[in-house]
């Protein structure tokens, strides 16, 4: 069995996770800065730094995997010619870009004031941009790349909030949880609208025919991903219309119920990342594109 069939999807899941958590944690701090305590800000910053480090290491491993795929064996990852070809490829350029984005993020967190904010914004853009530099997003040109970027930023905002919310639920002091959860629900309406419209538009550009969702392997996995995203949004709707009001009214066990819902969202998000990884590493588009 080709070892890269196993390695590449695992690395891609790690890369997706690191990207959404590092950028998403920054977004969370950015949007809710005036409501967060010092401890909550420190948690978000620490989470972003740790996941950015994981992302930087993973992106370098992805470059090696490109070299290995080109050479056809494990030994190819250290062959100078294969490494050169990997770096010159679109995939290699994308992984170098995301590495620079993660590195920039690690540097930015050591800075203060405007330099910190600007550095994090540029680094976040580089991380998201890297996913449009190769693969299926190239097929539709600028339009598909733009839709993918919008979709990814929406996902980063959404998924990047899950671990901070989980952590906040587990703390003794949860007095501002209801405020942040309410604000998140309001802001998320805009992000979710962009996420869904861009994601559906991107999927249509790739497939060109809705029936392929049901008649092809690629379409089946994509359909599973769509169903999972809708499930995630359903949980979010439950949070907004039932659990968040419970938090605001200080009802008994409200924090515990909100925590349980966030746990479910995290589990679904992980499966979505796995499905996305399979779509981009192990499957080809229906028309052989």
N, C-alpha and C positions, 0 to 999 in steps of 0.2 A: 504494500500500500504506500502511496506517495505521502510522506510524512507532512508535507505542506498542507495537505487537505485537512489535517487536524490542527496544525500550528497556526495557520493564517486566521481562521475564524476566532480562535482564542485571543490572539494578539489584537484583532480588530475589536472584539468586545471590550478588551482592556483600554484600547485607544478611545473608543466611543465613550466609555464610562468616565475616563479621565478628562476628556474634553468637556462633557456636559457638567460634570461635578465642579471642575475648576472654574469654567466660565460661569456656570450657574450660581456657584457660591458668591462670586464677585457680583453678579447681577442682584442676588438676594440682598447683599450688603448695600449695594448702590440704591436700590429701590426703597429699602426700609431703614436706612441709616439712622434717621431721627427717632425711630421707635425701638431700636435694638439697644440692649445693655452692653456694657464693656465686655462681659463674658461671652455674650452671643456674637459680638463682632469678632472677638478673638477666635471663637470656634470656627466661624465662616472663613476667616483668614487662614487658619491652620489647615482646614479642610482643603482650601484652594491650593495652598502651597504643597501639601502632601500629594494631592492628585495631579498637580502640575509636574511634580517630580516623577511620579509613575508614568505620566504621559510622555515626558521627555525620554525616559528609558525605553518605553514601548515603541516610540517613533523610530528610535535608532534600531531596535530589533526588527521593525518592519522594513527598514532599508536592507538589512541583512537578509530578510525573507525574500525580498525581490531578487536579490543576487542569487539566493538559493534556488528560487523558482526558475531563473534563467539558466542556471547551470544544471539543474535537475538533481542535485544531491546536497547533503549537508556541508560537504567540503567546499562547495562553491561560495559559501558566505564569507570566506577569507581569501578568495582568489581576487587579486587586484583588478583583473580584466572584468570579472563579473560585477565587482563593486562599482567600477567605473560605469559600466553599462546601466547598472541599477540607478546610480545617481543622475544619469543622463535621461532616464525614462520619465514619463509623466508621473507615474506612481512614486518614483524616487523623489522627484521634485516636490510632490505633495507632502511626503513624509519629512523631508528636510524643512519645509515651510512650517509644518505643525511642530516640529522640534524647536524651531526658532520662536514660535509662538509660546510654547511652554517655558522655554528659557527666558524669554522676555517677561513672562508673568512672574517667574521666580525672582528676577532682578527687580521688577517693579514693586514687589512687596517689601523690598528693602529701602525703597525710596519714600519720600514724604511729600505731602501737599499735592500740587497739580501734576508733578512728575509721576507720582504714584497713579493717579487717576488716568492720565493720558497713556502711560505705559500699559496699564491693564486693559484699556479700551483697544489700543493697537494690537496688543497680544491676543486678545479675545477674537478680534477680527481676523488675524492671521490663522488662528486655530480653526475657525469656521471656514475660512477661505480655502484651506488646504484640502477639504473634502470635495471641492468642486474642480480640482486640478487634474483629476483622472477619473477613469471609470465611466459609469453610465451617465453621469451629469454632463459629459462632453458631447453626448449625442444630440442634444437639443440646443447646443450653443449657449449664448448669453442668457436666453430666457430660462432654460432649465437650470442653469447655474444660479441665476438670481432666485428662482423659486426654492431651490435647495438651500441656499443661504438663509432665506427668510424662515424656512421650515426648521432649520437647525438652531437658529437663534431662539425661536419659539420653544423648541424642546429644551434648550439649555435653561431658559427661564423656569420652565415647568419642573423638569427633573432635578435641576440644581437646588430647588427649594425643599425637596423631600427630606434629605438628611438633616438640614438645619431644623425643620419642623419636628422631626423625630427626636432630635437632641433636646429641643426646647420642652417637649412633652415630658421628658424624663427628669427635668430639673425640679427642684423643690419650689422655686419661685417661677410661676407661670402667669404672672399678673398681666403681662403685655402680649401673651399668646393670642388672645381674642382680637386685639387691635391689628396685629400683623396678619393673622389669618383672614380677617375681614378685608384689609387693604389688598392682600394677595388675590382674593377672589375678584375684587373690582378690577385690578390691573390685568389679571389673567384673562378677562373677557376679550381684551384687545389682542393679547398674545395668542390665545387659542383660536380666534378668528383667522389670524394670519397663518398660524401653524396648520390649521385644517385646509384652508383654501390653497395655500402654497403646496402642501403635501399632496392633495388630490390633483392639483394641476400638474405637478411634477410627475406623478404616477401615470396620468393620462398621456403626457408627452412621451413617456417611455414605452407604454404599451400600445397606445393608439386605438385599442379596441377593448371595451369593458369585458367582453365575453372571455378574454384571455385570462381574467382573474380566476375563472372556474375550469378552464380547459388546459392550463399549463402548470408545470411545477413551480415556475417562478411566480406566476399569478396566484397560485394557492398560498405560497408563503407570504406574499404581499397582502393577500386577503386576510390571513391570520394576523398580520401586523396591524391592519386597519381595524379589525375587530378588537384587538387588544387596546389600541389607542382609544376606541370608543368606550371600552370598559373603563379605562383610566379616566376618561372624561365623565363617565357616569358616577364614579366614585367622587370625583371633584364636585359634581353637582350636589351629591349627598352632603359633602362637607359644607358647601356654600349655603344650602337652603335648610339644613337640619343641624349639623354638628356645630358650625360656627355660631349660629344663634344660641345654641346651648352653652357654648363657651362664654358668650357675652352675658347670659343670664346667670352664669355661675352654677349651672345645674350639676348635681352630683354625678360623678363618673364621666363628665363631659370630656375632660382631658384624656382619660383612658380610652374613650370611644374614638376620639380624634386620633390618638396615637395608633390605635388598631387600624383605622382607615388608612393612615399614612403607611403603615407596614404593608398593607395590601397593595398600595400604589407602588411601593418600592419593588415588590415581587413582580408585579406586572411590568414595570419599567425594565427590569432585568431581562425578562422574556422578550420584550420589544427590542432590546439591544442585541440579543442573540439572533433574533429573526433578521434584523438589519445587517448583522455581520454575515449571515448565510447568503443574503441577497447580493452582497457586494464582493464576496470571496469565493463562493462555491456554486453559484448559478449564473447562467447566461440569460439574456433577454429572449423571449419567445421566438422572435424572428431571426435569432442567431446574431443579433447586433452586438 
